[in-house]
Structures are given as structure tokens and as C-alpha cells.
Amino acid sequence: MAKLKKSWREKLQDSRDMPKVVEVTPEMSQWWGTGTVVIPVPLEVDGIMKSVPTGRLITINQIREILAKRHNATFG
């Protein structure tokens, strides 16, 4: 029996065991440094993007910064 693909809405609603804050692995530290990283719930990221006023811009780095502050992580 073939596995059905999840729709975008189903993926957005799937929070699994998130959000979680984890220690940076040695592989990750080569790119990001040391500390902790937050793995957010998809709906949380969606909410941040939806809060941006029409005609304004938010960068991925700004989203990461917001998430890190919310979850007391080094970065997002």
C-alpha cells in the first residue's frame, strides 16, 4: 500500500515533539558556533511570517533571532 503524502496544511499542523532546544552538535558548530539551537513548531514560524505587515520584509535571520529569544537559545 502506497503512503499518501501529507498536505501542506497537515505538515504545518504537525508539531511532533517541538519546540525543543538542543545542544549544537560538533558538525553544526563548524557553521554556527557553540551553544543551543531551537527547533520550532511550523505554526510558530508561520505566525511570525503572518505578523509582518503587508509591504514589509522580514529575513530568515530575523525569524531565527525571534525564535532564539523566545526559547532562550543561542540561535534559531
PDB file of N, H, CA, C and O in Angstrom:
ATOM      1  N   MET A   1       0.843  -1.171   0.000  1.00  0.00           N
ATOM      2  CA  MET A   1       0.000   0.000   0.000  1.00  0.00           C
ATOM      3  C   MET A   1       0.897   1.247   0.000  1.00  0.00           C
ATOM      4  O   MET A   1       1.808   1.365   0.820  1.00  0.00           O
ATOM      5  N   ALA A   2       0.635   2.150  -0.905  1.00  0.00           N
ATOM      6  H   ALA A   2      -0.105   2.054  -1.570  1.00  0.00           H
ATOM      7  CA  ALA A   2       1.430   3.368  -1.033  1.00  0.00           C
ATOM      8  C   ALA A   2       1.100   4.344   0.089  1.00  0.00           C
ATOM      9  O   ALA A   2      -0.048   4.469   0.515  1.00  0.00           O
ATOM     10  N   LYS A   3       2.137   5.030   0.552  1.00  0.00           N
ATOM     11  H   LYS A   3       3.070   4.928   0.206  1.00  0.00           H
ATOM     12  CA  LYS A   3       1.957   6.045   1.588  1.00  0.00           C
ATOM     13  C   LYS A   3       1.480   7.337   0.954  1.00  0.00           C
ATOM     14  O   LYS A   3       2.068   7.805  -0.021  1.00  0.00           O
ATOM     15  N   LEU A   4       0.426   7.915   1.493  1.00  0.00           N
ATOM     16  H   LEU A   4      -0.051   7.536   2.285  1.00  0.00           H
ATOM     17  CA  LEU A   4      -0.069   9.183   0.977  1.00  0.00           C
ATOM     18  C   LEU A   4       0.785  10.329   1.501  1.00  0.00           C
ATOM     19  O   LEU A   4       1.158  10.351   2.674  1.00  0.00           O
ATOM     20  N   LYS A   5       1.086  11.264   0.635  1.00  0.00           N
ATOM     21  H   LYS A   5       0.782  11.246  -0.317  1.00  0.00           H
ATOM     22  CA  LYS A   5       1.851  12.431   1.046  1.00  0.00           C
ATOM     23  C   LYS A   5       0.974  13.337   1.889  1.00  0.00           C
ATOM     24  O   LYS A   5      -0.229  13.458   1.659  1.00  0.00           O
ATOM     25  N   LYS A   6       1.606  13.976   2.876  1.00  0.00           N
ATOM     26  H   LYS A   6       2.583  13.877   3.062  1.00  0.00           H
ATOM     27  CA  LYS A   6       0.881  14.931   3.699  1.00  0.00           C
ATOM     28  C   LYS A   6       0.698  16.222   2.920  1.00  0.00           C
ATOM     29  O   LYS A   6       1.568  16.622   2.147  1.00  0.00           O
ATOM     30  N   SER A   7      -0.430  16.862   3.128  1.00  0.00           N
ATOM     31  H   SER A   7      -1.137  16.537   3.757  1.00  0.00           H
ATOM     32  CA  SER A   7      -0.656  18.160   2.513  1.00  0.00           C
ATOM     33  C   SER A   7       0.154  19.212   3.265  1.00  0.00           C
ATOM     34  O   SER A   7       0.651  18.952   4.361  1.00  0.00           O
ATOM     35  N   TRP A   8       0.287  20.397   2.676  1.00  0.00           N
ATOM     36  H   TRP A   8      -0.117  20.609   1.786  1.00  0.00           H
ATOM     37  CA  TRP A   8       0.987  21.490   3.330  1.00  0.00           C
ATOM     38  C   TRP A   8       0.335  21.826   4.672  1.00  0.00           C
ATOM     39  O   TRP A   8       1.029  22.063   5.660  1.00  0.00           O
ATOM     40  N   ARG A   9      -0.979  21.844   4.703  1.00  0.00           N
ATOM     41  H   ARG A   9      -1.543  21.651   3.900  1.00  0.00           H
ATOM     42  CA  ARG A   9      -1.687  22.154   5.954  1.00  0.00           C
ATOM     43  C   ARG A   9      -1.419  21.095   7.029  1.00  0.00           C
ATOM     44  O   ARG A   9      -1.254  21.422   8.205  1.00  0.00           O
ATOM     45  N   GLU A  10      -1.378  19.833   6.620  1.00  0.00           N
ATOM     46  H   GLU A  10      -1.512  19.567   5.665  1.00  0.00           H
ATOM     47  CA  GLU A  10      -1.078  18.761   7.578  1.00  0.00           C
ATOM     48  C   GLU A  10       0.339  18.925   8.133  1.00  0.00           C
ATOM     49  O   GLU A  10       0.563  18.751   9.331  1.00  0.00           O
ATOM     50  N   LYS A  11       1.284  19.257   7.269  1.00  0.00           N
ATOM     51  H   LYS A  11       1.102  19.399   6.296  1.00  0.00           H
ATOM     52  CA  LYS A  11       2.660  19.467   7.714  1.00  0.00           C
ATOM     53  C   LYS A  11       2.742  20.658   8.650  1.00  0.00           C
ATOM     54  O   LYS A  11       3.476  20.618   9.638  1.00  0.00           O
ATOM     55  N   LEU A  12       2.007  21.707   8.357  1.00  0.00           N
ATOM     56  H   LEU A  12       1.411  21.739   7.555  1.00  0.00           H
ATOM     57  CA  LEU A  12       2.011  22.910   9.175  1.00  0.00           C
ATOM     58  C   LEU A  12       1.476  22.620  10.579  1.00  0.00           C
ATOM     59  O   LEU A  12       1.958  23.194  11.555  1.00  0.00           O
ATOM     60  N   GLN A  13       0.495  21.743  10.684  1.00  0.00           N
ATOM     61  H   GLN A  13       0.103  21.277   9.891  1.00  0.00           H
ATOM     62  CA  GLN A  13      -0.130  21.407  11.964  1.00  0.00           C
ATOM     63  C   GLN A  13       0.667  20.386  12.776  1.00  0.00           C
ATOM     64  O   GLN A  13       0.382  20.178  13.956  1.00  0.00           O
ATOM     65  N   ASP A  14       1.665  19.746  12.155  1.00  0.00           N
ATOM     66  H   ASP A  14       1.896  19.915  11.197  1.00  0.00           H
ATOM     67  CA  ASP A  14       2.410  18.665  12.799  1.00  0.00           C
ATOM     68  C   ASP A  14       3.496  19.237  13.710  1.00  0.00           C
ATOM     69  O   ASP A  14       4.541  19.685  13.236  1.00  0.00           O
ATOM     70  N   SER A  15       3.242  19.220  15.017  1.00  0.00           N
ATOM     71  H   SER A  15       2.394  18.857  15.402  1.00  0.00           H
ATOM     72  CA  SER A  15       4.218  19.781  15.944  1.00  0.00           C
ATOM     73  C   SER A  15       5.119  18.713  16.568  1.00  0.00           C
ATOM     74  O   SER A  15       6.063  19.051  17.281  1.00  0.00           O
ATOM     75  N   ARG A  16       4.848  17.453  16.317  1.00  0.00           N
ATOM     76  H   ARG A  16       4.081  17.179  15.738  1.00  0.00           H
ATOM     77  CA  ARG A  16       5.627  16.333  16.865  1.00  0.00           C
ATOM     78  C   ARG A  16       6.005  16.620  18.303  1.00  0.00           C
ATOM     79  O   ARG A  16       5.133  16.833  19.146  1.00  0.00           O
ATOM     80  N   ASP A  17       7.296  16.628  18.589  1.00  0.00           N
ATOM     81  H   ASP A  17       8.004  16.454  17.904  1.00  0.00           H
ATOM     82  CA  ASP A  17       7.750  16.910  19.956  1.00  0.00           C
ATOM     83  C   ASP A  17       8.452  18.267  20.014  1.00  0.00           C
ATOM     84  O   ASP A  17       9.404  18.457  20.772  1.00  0.00           O
ATOM     85  N   MET A  18       7.974  19.192  19.213  1.00  0.00           N
ATOM     86  H   MET A  18       7.201  19.038  18.597  1.00  0.00           H
ATOM     87  CA  MET A  18       8.578  20.520  19.134  1.00  0.00           C
ATOM     88  C   MET A  18       7.691  21.530  19.856  1.00  0.00           C
ATOM     89  O   MET A  18       6.520  21.229  20.085  1.00  0.00           O
ATOM     90  N   PRO A  19       8.171  22.677  20.215  1.00  0.00           N
ATOM     91  CA  PRO A  19       9.534  23.146  20.006  1.00  0.00           C
ATOM     92  C   PRO A  19      10.481  22.495  21.001  1.00  0.00           C
ATOM     93  O   PRO A  19      10.088  22.077  22.090  1.00  0.00           O
ATOM     94  N   LYS A  20      11.732  22.424  20.593  1.00  0.00           N
ATOM     95  H   LYS A  20      12.051  22.763  19.708  1.00  0.00           H
ATOM     96  CA  LYS A  20      12.737  21.916  21.519  1.00  0.00           C
ATOM     97  C   LYS A  20      14.032  22.681  21.298  1.00  0.00           C
ATOM     98  O   LYS A  20      14.318  23.169  20.204  1.00  0.00           O
ATOM     99  N   VAL A  21      14.794  22.768  22.358  1.00  0.00           N
ATOM    100  H   VAL A  21      14.562  22.372  23.247  1.00  0.00           H
ATOM    101  CA  VAL A  21      16.092  23.420  22.322  1.00  0.00           C
ATOM    102  C   VAL A  21      17.131  22.330  22.555  1.00  0.00           C
ATOM    103  O   VAL A  21      17.069  21.604  23.547  1.00  0.00           O
ATOM    104  N   VAL A  22      18.087  22.222  21.633  1.00  0.00           N
ATOM    105  H   VAL A  22      18.137  22.812  20.828  1.00  0.00           H
ATOM    106  CA  VAL A  22      19.106  21.176  21.730  1.00  0.00           C
ATOM    107  C   VAL A  22      20.500  21.791  21.658  1.00  0.00           C
ATOM    108  O   VAL A  22      20.695  22.888  21.134  1.00  0.00           O
ATOM    109  N   GLU A  23      21.454  21.054  22.197  1.00  0.00           N
ATOM    110  H   GLU A  23      21.296  20.162  22.622  1.00  0.00           H
ATOM    111  CA  GLU A  23      22.853  21.474  22.112  1.00  0.00           C
ATOM    112  C   GLU A  23      23.327  21.361  20.671  1.00  0.00           C
ATOM    113  O   GLU A  23      22.920  20.459  19.938  1.00  0.00           O
ATOM    114  N   VAL A  24      24.188  22.282  20.278  1.00  0.00           N
ATOM    115  H   VAL A  24      24.519  23.014  20.873  1.00  0.00           H
ATOM    116  CA  VAL A  24      24.759  22.264  18.933  1.00  0.00           C
ATOM    117  C   VAL A  24      25.713  21.076  18.837  1.00  0.00           C
ATOM    118  O   VAL A  24      26.553  20.877  19.715  1.00  0.00           O
ATOM    119  N   THR A  25      25.582  20.296  17.780  1.00  0.00           N
ATOM    120  H   THR A  25      24.900  20.457  17.067  1.00  0.00           H
ATOM    121  CA  THR A  25      26.461  19.148  17.564  1.00  0.00           C
ATOM    122  C   THR A  25      27.820  19.623  17.043  1.00  0.00           C
ATOM    123  O   THR A  25      27.923  20.744  16.546  1.00  0.00           O
ATOM    124  N   PRO A  26      28.853  18.803  17.147  1.00  0.00           N
ATOM    125  CA  PRO A  26      30.158  19.200  16.607  1.00  0.00           C
ATOM    126  C   PRO A  26      30.101  19.545  15.109  1.00  0.00           C
ATOM    127  O   PRO A  26      30.797  20.452  14.651  1.00  0.00           O
ATOM    128  N   GLU A  27      29.274  18.820  14.355  1.00  0.00           N
ATOM    129  H   GLU A  27      28.709  18.083  14.727  1.00  0.00           H
ATOM    130  CA  GLU A  27      29.144  19.100  12.923  1.00  0.00           C
ATOM    131  C   GLU A  27      28.519  20.477  12.695  1.00  0.00           C
ATOM    132  O   GLU A  27      28.953  21.228  11.821  1.00  0.00           O
ATOM    133  N   MET A  28      27.506  20.797  13.483  1.00  0.00           N
ATOM    134  H   MET A  28      27.154  20.188  14.193  1.00  0.00           H
ATOM    135  CA  MET A  28      26.830  22.098  13.353  1.00  0.00           C
ATOM    136  C   MET A  28      27.736  23.239  13.794  1.00  0.00           C
ATOM    137  O   MET A  28      27.665  24.338  13.243  1.00  0.00           O
ATOM    138  N   SER A  29      28.583  22.986  14.780  1.00  0.00           N
ATOM    139  H   SER A  29      28.640  22.093  15.228  1.00  0.00           H
ATOM    140  CA  SER A  29      29.402  24.064  15.339  1.00  0.00           C
ATOM    141  C   SER A  29      30.391  24.615  14.322  1.00  0.00           C
ATOM    142  O   SER A  29      30.845  25.751  14.459  1.00  0.00           O
ATOM    143  N   GLN A  30      30.730  23.832  13.308  1.00  0.00           N
ATOM    144  H   GLN A  30      30.361  22.909  13.197  1.00  0.00           H
ATOM    145  CA  GLN A  30      31.620  24.331  12.252  1.00  0.00           C
ATOM    146  C   GLN A  30      30.988  25.508  11.526  1.00  0.00           C
ATOM    147  O   GLN A  30      31.689  26.425  11.100  1.00  0.00           O
ATOM    148  N   TRP A  31      29.677  25.486  11.384  1.00  0.00           N
ATOM    149  H   TRP A  31      29.107  24.741  11.730  1.00  0.00           H
ATOM    150  CA  TRP A  31      28.958  26.544  10.675  1.00  0.00           C
ATOM    151  C   TRP A  31      28.404  27.610  11.610  1.00  0.00           C
ATOM    152  O   TRP A  31      28.432  28.798  11.287  1.00  0.00           O
ATOM    153  N   TRP A  32      27.901  27.192  12.764  1.00  0.00           N
ATOM    154  H   TRP A  32      27.878  26.227  13.026  1.00  0.00           H
ATOM    155  CA  TRP A  32      27.118  28.087  13.607  1.00  0.00           C
ATOM    156  C   TRP A  32      27.788  28.499  14.904  1.00  0.00           C
ATOM    157  O   TRP A  32      27.363  29.474  15.522  1.00  0.00           O
ATOM    158  N   GLY A  33      28.808  27.800  15.331  1.00  0.00           N
ATOM    159  H   GLY A  33      29.153  27.007  14.828  1.00  0.00           H
ATOM    160  CA  GLY A  33      29.408  28.090  16.626  1.00  0.00           C
ATOM    161  C   GLY A  33      28.867  27.135  17.681  1.00  0.00           C
ATOM    162  O   GLY A  33      28.344  26.068  17.361  1.00  0.00           O
ATOM    163  N   THR A  34      28.997  27.527  18.923  1.00  0.00           N
ATOM    164  H   THR A  34      29.422  28.394  19.183  1.00  0.00           H
ATOM    165  CA  THR A  34      28.581  26.645  20.015  1.00  0.00           C
ATOM    166  C   THR A  34      27.355  27.216  20.718  1.00  0.00           C
ATOM    167  O   THR A  34      26.995  28.380  20.540  1.00  0.00           O
ATOM    168  N   GLY A  35      26.732  26.373  21.512  1.00  0.00           N
ATOM    169  H   GLY A  35      27.024  25.427  21.657  1.00  0.00           H
ATOM    170  CA  GLY A  35      25.562  26.802  22.271  1.00  0.00           C
ATOM    171  C   GLY A  35      24.379  25.894  22.024  1.00  0.00           C
ATOM    172  O   GLY A  35      24.524  24.678  21.904  1.00  0.00           O
ATOM    173  N   THR A  36      23.192  26.507  21.947  1.00  0.00           N
ATOM    174  H   THR A  36      23.075  27.495  22.044  1.00  0.00           H
ATOM    175  CA  THR A  36      21.960  25.756  21.742  1.00  0.00           C
ATOM    176  C   THR A  36      21.209  26.315  20.535  1.00  0.00           C
ATOM    177  O   THR A  36      21.372  27.474  20.154  1.00  0.00           O
ATOM    178  N   VAL A  37      20.392  25.462  19.957  1.00  0.00           N
ATOM    179  H   VAL A  37      20.260  24.520  20.266  1.00  0.00           H
ATOM    180  CA  VAL A  37      19.572  25.858  18.811  1.00  0.00           C
ATOM    181  C   VAL A  37      18.128  25.440  19.083  1.00  0.00           C
ATOM    182  O   VAL A  37      17.874  24.376  19.646  1.00  0.00           O
ATOM    183  N   VAL A  38      17.198  26.282  18.679  1.00  0.00           N
ATOM    184  H   VAL A  38      17.404  27.146  18.221  1.00  0.00           H
ATOM    185  CA  VAL A  38      15.791  25.954  18.839  1.00  0.00           C
ATOM    186  C   VAL A  38      15.268  25.340  17.539  1.00  0.00           C
ATOM    187  O   VAL A  38      15.558  25.822  16.444  1.00  0.00           O
ATOM    188  N   ILE A  39      14.496  24.273  17.687  1.00  0.00           N
ATOM    189  H   ILE A  39      14.260  23.881  18.576  1.00  0.00           H
ATOM    190  CA  ILE A  39      13.791  23.663  16.561  1.00  0.00           C
ATOM    191  C   ILE A  39      12.319  24.001  16.797  1.00  0.00           C
ATOM    192  O   ILE A  39      11.672  23.413  17.663  1.00  0.00           O
ATOM    193  N   PRO A  40      11.790  24.959  16.015  1.00  0.00           N
ATOM    194  CA  PRO A  40      10.451  25.484  16.304  1.00  0.00           C
ATOM    195  C   PRO A  40       9.320  24.634  15.723  1.00  0.00           C
ATOM    196  O   PRO A  40       9.530  23.769  14.873  1.00  0.00           O
ATOM    197  N   VAL A  41       8.132  24.913  16.210  1.00  0.00           N
ATOM    198  H   VAL A  41       7.962  25.616  16.900  1.00  0.00           H
ATOM    199  CA  VAL A  41       6.908  24.342  15.644  1.00  0.00           C
ATOM    200  C   VAL A  41       6.627  25.094  14.331  1.00  0.00           C
ATOM    201  O   VAL A  41       6.732  26.320  14.300  1.00  0.00           O
ATOM    202  N   PRO A  42       6.276  24.391  13.260  1.00  0.00           N
ATOM    203  CA  PRO A  42       5.994  25.081  11.993  1.00  0.00           C
ATOM    204  C   PRO A  42       4.979  26.211  12.125  1.00  0.00           C
ATOM    205  O   PRO A  42       5.129  27.249  11.480  1.00  0.00           O
ATOM    206  N   LEU A  43       3.953  26.028  12.946  1.00  0.00           N
ATOM    207  H   LEU A  43       3.831  25.185  13.469  1.00  0.00           H
ATOM    208  CA  LEU A  43       2.945  27.075  13.121  1.00  0.00           C
ATOM    209  C   LEU A  43       3.527  28.333  13.757  1.00  0.00           C
ATOM    210  O   LEU A  43       3.046  29.438  13.504  1.00  0.00           O
ATOM    211  N   GLU A  44       4.551  28.171  14.572  1.00  0.00           N
ATOM    212  H   GLU A  44       4.942  27.274  14.778  1.00  0.00           H
ATOM    213  CA  GLU A  44       5.189  29.328  15.197  1.00  0.00           C
ATOM    214  C   GLU A  44       5.898  30.181  14.145  1.00  0.00           C
ATOM    215  O   GLU A  44       5.807  31.408  14.165  1.00  0.00           O
ATOM    216  N   VAL A  45       6.604  29.521  13.230  1.00  0.00           N
ATOM    217  H   VAL A  45       6.679  28.524  13.214  1.00  0.00           H
ATOM    218  CA  VAL A  45       7.273  30.237  12.141  1.00  0.00           C
ATOM    219  C   VAL A  45       6.230  30.903  11.249  1.00  0.00           C
ATOM    220  O   VAL A  45       6.398  32.051  10.838  1.00  0.00           O
ATOM    221  N   ASP A  46       5.165  30.187  10.953  1.00  0.00           N
ATOM    222  H   ASP A  46       5.028  29.254  11.286  1.00  0.00           H
ATOM    223  CA  ASP A  46       4.080  30.734  10.143  1.00  0.00           C
ATOM    224  C   ASP A  46       3.483  31.978  10.804  1.00  0.00           C
ATOM    225  O   ASP A  46       3.189  32.965  10.129  1.00  0.00           O
ATOM    226  N   GLY A  47       3.307  31.925  12.116  1.00  0.00           N
ATOM    227  H   GLY A  47       3.546  31.124  12.665  1.00  0.00           H
ATOM    228  CA  GLY A  47       2.757  33.063  12.850  1.00  0.00           C
ATOM    229  C   GLY A  47       3.659  34.288  12.778  1.00  0.00           C
ATOM    230  O   GLY A  47       3.180  35.415  12.647  1.00  0.00           O
ATOM    231  N   ILE A  48       4.959  34.061  12.865  1.00  0.00           N
ATOM    232  H   ILE A  48       5.348  33.146  12.971  1.00  0.00           H
ATOM    233  CA  ILE A  48       5.906  35.176  12.752  1.00  0.00           C
ATOM    234  C   ILE A  48       5.800  35.805  11.371  1.00  0.00           C
ATOM    235  O   ILE A  48       5.754  37.028  11.240  1.00  0.00           O
ATOM    236  N   MET A  49       5.763  34.969  10.346  1.00  0.00           N
ATOM    237  H   MET A  49       5.801  33.975  10.452  1.00  0.00           H
ATOM    238  CA  MET A  49       5.687  35.493   8.975  1.00  0.00           C
ATOM    239  C   MET A  49       4.377  36.240   8.745  1.00  0.00           C
ATOM    240  O   MET A  49       4.360  37.268   8.070  1.00  0.00           O
ATOM    241  N   LYS A  50       3.280  35.729   9.303  1.00  0.00           N
ATOM    242  H   LYS A  50       3.294  34.893   9.851  1.00  0.00           H
ATOM    243  CA  LYS A  50       1.980  36.380   9.123  1.00  0.00           C
ATOM    244  C   LYS A  50       1.876  37.696   9.890  1.00  0.00           C
ATOM    245  O   LYS A  50       1.027  38.532   9.580  1.00  0.00           O
ATOM    246  N   SER A  51       2.737  37.881  10.888  1.00  0.00           N
ATOM    247  H   SER A  51       3.427  37.202  11.140  1.00  0.00           H
ATOM    248  CA  SER A  51       2.693  39.116  11.676  1.00  0.00           C
ATOM    249  C   SER A  51       3.394  40.284  10.972  1.00  0.00           C
ATOM    250  O   SER A  51       3.301  41.427  11.420  1.00  0.00           O
ATOM    251  N   VAL A  52       4.079  40.001   9.895  1.00  0.00           N
ATOM    252  H   VAL A  52       4.155  39.073   9.531  1.00  0.00           H
ATOM    253  CA  VAL A  52       4.779  41.058   9.160  1.00  0.00           C
ATOM    254  C   VAL A  52       3.750  41.849   8.357  1.00  0.00           C
ATOM    255  O   VAL A  52       2.996  41.272   7.574  1.00  0.00           O
ATOM    256  N   PRO A  53       3.717  43.159   8.548  1.00  0.00           N
ATOM    257  CA  PRO A  53       2.747  43.976   7.817  1.00  0.00           C
ATOM    258  C   PRO A  53       2.936  43.888   6.301  1.00  0.00           C
ATOM    259  O   PRO A  53       4.055  43.721   5.816  1.00  0.00           O
ATOM    260  N   THR A  54       1.850  44.001   5.569  1.00  0.00           N
ATOM    261  H   THR A  54       0.941  44.137   5.962  1.00  0.00           H
ATOM    262  CA  THR A  54       1.897  43.989   4.110  1.00  0.00           C
ATOM    263  C   THR A  54       2.850  45.072   3.627  1.00  0.00           C
ATOM    264  O   THR A  54       2.811  46.209   4.098  1.00  0.00           O
ATOM    265  N   GLY A  55       3.693  44.707   2.692  1.00  0.00           N
ATOM    266  H   GLY A  55       3.724  43.784   2.310  1.00  0.00           H
ATOM    267  CA  GLY A  55       4.648  45.653   2.139  1.00  0.00           C
ATOM    268  C   GLY A  55       5.962  45.713   2.899  1.00  0.00           C
ATOM    269  O   GLY A  55       6.900  46.383   2.466  1.00  0.00           O
ATOM    270  N   ARG A  56       6.040  45.018   4.031  1.00  0.00           N
ATOM    271  H   ARG A  56       5.278  44.474   4.383  1.00  0.00           H
ATOM    272  CA  ARG A  56       7.269  44.996   4.820  1.00  0.00           C
ATOM    273  C   ARG A  56       8.005  43.693   4.565  1.00  0.00           C
ATOM    274  O   ARG A  56       7.452  42.764   3.976  1.00  0.00           O
ATOM    275  N   LEU A  57       9.249  43.627   5.010  1.00  0.00           N
ATOM    276  H   LEU A  57       9.698  44.381   5.489  1.00  0.00           H
ATOM    277  CA  LEU A  57      10.100  42.466   4.774  1.00  0.00           C
ATOM    278  C   LEU A  57      10.649  41.948   6.091  1.00  0.00           C
ATOM    279  O   LEU A  57      10.989  42.730   6.978  1.00  0.00           O
ATOM    280  N   ILE A  58      10.733  40.638   6.217  1.00  0.00           N
ATOM    281  H   ILE A  58      10.457  40.002   5.496  1.00  0.00           H
ATOM    282  CA  ILE A  58      11.434  40.019   7.332  1.00  0.00           C
ATOM    283  C   ILE A  58      12.370  38.982   6.735  1.00  0.00           C
ATOM    284  O   ILE A  58      11.983  38.225   5.845  1.00  0.00           O
ATOM    285  N   THR A  59      13.597  38.949   7.226  1.00  0.00           N
ATOM    286  H   THR A  59      13.911  39.564   7.949  1.00  0.00           H
ATOM    287  CA  THR A  59      14.568  37.999   6.693  1.00  0.00           C
ATOM    288  C   THR A  59      14.557  36.725   7.532  1.00  0.00           C
ATOM    289  O   THR A  59      14.043  36.707   8.650  1.00  0.00           O
ATOM    290  N   ILE A  60      15.128  35.671   6.980  1.00  0.00           N
ATOM    291  H   ILE A  60      15.546  35.686   6.072  1.00  0.00           H
ATOM    292  CA  ILE A  60      15.227  34.411   7.710  1.00  0.00           C
ATOM    293  C   ILE A  60      16.059  34.607   8.966  1.00  0.00           C
ATOM    294  O   ILE A  60      15.780  33.998   9.999  1.00  0.00           O
ATOM    295  N   ASN A  61      17.085  35.458   8.884  1.00  0.00           N
ATOM    296  H   ASN A  61      17.312  35.953   8.045  1.00  0.00           H
ATOM    297  CA  ASN A  61      17.906  35.709  10.070  1.00  0.00           C
ATOM    298  C   ASN A  61      17.114  36.417  11.165  1.00  0.00           C
ATOM    299  O   ASN A  61      17.334  36.155  12.348  1.00  0.00           O
ATOM    300  N   GLN A  62      16.205  37.302  10.798  1.00  0.00           N
ATOM    301  H   GLN A  62      16.026  37.515   9.838  1.00  0.00           H
ATOM    302  CA  GLN A  62      15.354  37.952  11.791  1.00  0.00           C
ATOM    303  C   GLN A  62      14.399  36.945  12.430  1.00  0.00           C
ATOM    304  O   GLN A  62      14.156  36.991  13.636  1.00  0.00           O
ATOM    305  N   ILE A  63      13.868  36.048  11.627  1.00  0.00           N
ATOM    306  H   ILE A  63      14.065  36.011  10.648  1.00  0.00           H
ATOM    307  CA  ILE A  63      12.990  34.995  12.150  1.00  0.00           C
ATOM    308  C   ILE A  63      13.773  34.120  13.133  1.00  0.00           C
ATOM    309  O   ILE A  63      13.276  33.791  14.210  1.00  0.00           O
ATOM    310  N   ARG A  64      14.986  33.752  12.759  1.00  0.00           N
ATOM    311  H   ARG A  64      15.390  34.019  11.884  1.00  0.00           H
ATOM    312  CA  ARG A  64      15.824  32.930  13.643  1.00  0.00           C
ATOM    313  C   ARG A  64      16.097  33.646  14.962  1.00  0.00           C
ATOM    314  O   ARG A  64      16.070  33.029  16.027  1.00  0.00           O
ATOM    315  N   GLU A  65      16.357  34.932  14.889  1.00  0.00           N
ATOM    316  H   GLU A  65      16.379  35.433  14.024  1.00  0.00           H
ATOM    317  CA  GLU A  65      16.635  35.719  16.088  1.00  0.00           C
ATOM    318  C   GLU A  65      15.414  35.764  17.010  1.00  0.00           C
ATOM    319  O   GLU A  65      15.546  35.606  18.224  1.00  0.00           O
ATOM    320  N   ILE A  66      14.241  35.977  16.444  1.00  0.00           N
ATOM    321  H   ILE A  66      14.133  36.106  15.459  1.00  0.00           H
ATOM    322  CA  ILE A  66      12.999  35.994  17.225  1.00  0.00           C
ATOM    323  C   ILE A  66      12.798  34.658  17.924  1.00  0.00           C
ATOM    324  O   ILE A  66      12.488  34.615  19.114  1.00  0.00           O
ATOM    325  N   LEU A  67      12.975  33.566  17.182  1.00  0.00           N
ATOM    326  H   LEU A  67      13.227  33.601  16.214  1.00  0.00           H
ATOM    327  CA  LEU A  67      12.785  32.229  17.749  1.00  0.00           C
ATOM    328  C   LEU A  67      13.786  31.946  18.860  1.00  0.00           C
ATOM    329  O   LEU A  67      13.424  31.386  19.895  1.00  0.00           O
ATOM    330  N   ALA A  68      15.042  32.329  18.654  1.00  0.00           N
ATOM    331  H   ALA A  68      15.336  32.784  17.814  1.00  0.00           H
ATOM    332  CA  ALA A  68      16.066  32.098  19.676  1.00  0.00           C
ATOM    333  C   ALA A  68      15.726  32.842  20.960  1.00  0.00           C
ATOM    334  O   ALA A  68      15.851  32.285  22.051  1.00  0.00           O
ATOM    335  N   LYS A  69      15.298  34.096  20.842  1.00  0.00           N
ATOM    336  H   LYS A  69      15.196  34.549  19.956  1.00  0.00           H
ATOM    337  CA  LYS A  69      14.937  34.880  22.026  1.00  0.00           C
ATOM    338  C   LYS A  69      13.744  34.262  22.753  1.00  0.00           C
ATOM    339  O   LYS A  69      13.742  34.170  23.980  1.00  0.00           O
ATOM    340  N   ARG A  70      12.734  33.841  22.000  1.00  0.00           N
ATOM    341  H   ARG A  70      12.735  33.915  21.003  1.00  0.00           H
ATOM    342  CA  ARG A  70      11.538  33.244  22.620  1.00  0.00           C
ATOM    343  C   ARG A  70      11.854  32.002  23.435  1.00  0.00           C
ATOM    344  O   ARG A  70      11.226  31.735  24.459  1.00  0.00           O
ATOM    345  N   HIS A  71      12.846  31.242  22.958  1.00  0.00           N
ATOM    346  H   HIS A  71      13.356  31.460  22.126  1.00  0.00           H
ATOM    347  CA  HIS A  71      13.126  29.942  23.577  1.00  0.00           C
ATOM    348  C   HIS A  71      14.446  29.907  24.342  1.00  0.00           C
ATOM    349  O   HIS A  71      14.937  28.839  24.707  1.00  0.00           O
ATOM    350  N   ASN A  72      15.017  31.094  24.580  1.00  0.00           N
ATOM    351  H   ASN A  72      14.619  31.962  24.283  1.00  0.00           H
ATOM    352  CA  ASN A  72      16.285  31.191  25.328  1.00  0.00           C
ATOM    353  C   ASN A  72      17.374  30.295  24.739  1.00  0.00           C
ATOM    354  O   ASN A  72      18.096  29.620  25.473  1.00  0.00           O
ATOM    355  N   ALA A  73      17.485  30.294  23.426  1.00  0.00           N
ATOM    356  H   ALA A  73      16.898  30.843  22.830  1.00  0.00           H
ATOM    357  CA  ALA A  73      18.506  29.530  22.736  1.00  0.00           C
ATOM    358  C   ALA A  73      19.567  30.476  22.183  1.00  0.00           C
ATOM    359  O   ALA A  73      19.326  31.676  22.053  1.00  0.00           O
ATOM    360  N   THR A  74      20.722  29.944  21.864  1.00  0.00           N
ATOM    361  H   THR A  74      20.918  28.969  21.969  1.00  0.00           H
ATOM    362  CA  THR A  74      21.790  30.754  21.293  1.00  0.00           C
ATOM    363  C   THR A  74      21.393  31.255  19.915  1.00  0.00           C
ATOM    364  O   THR A  74      21.646  32.407  19.563  1.00  0.00           O
ATOM    365  N   PHE A  75      20.766  30.375  19.136  1.00  0.00           N
ATOM    366  H   PHE A  75      20.560  29.439  19.422  1.00  0.00           H
ATOM    367  CA  PHE A  75      20.285  30.761  17.807  1.00  0.00           C
ATOM    368  C   PHE A  75      19.144  29.870  17.385  1.00  0.00           C
ATOM    369  O   PHE A  75      18.857  28.849  18.010  1.00  0.00           O
ATOM    370  N   GLY A  76      18.501  30.281  16.313  1.00  0.00           N
ATOM    371  H   GLY A  76      18.735  31.110  15.806  1.00  0.00           H
ATOM    372  CA  GLY A  76      17.344  29.538  15.800  1.00  0.00           C
ATOM    373  C   GLY A  76      17.602  28.986  14.433  1.00  0.00           C
ATOM    374  O   GLY A  76      16.731  28.335  13.856  1.00  0.00           O
TER     375      GLY A  76
END
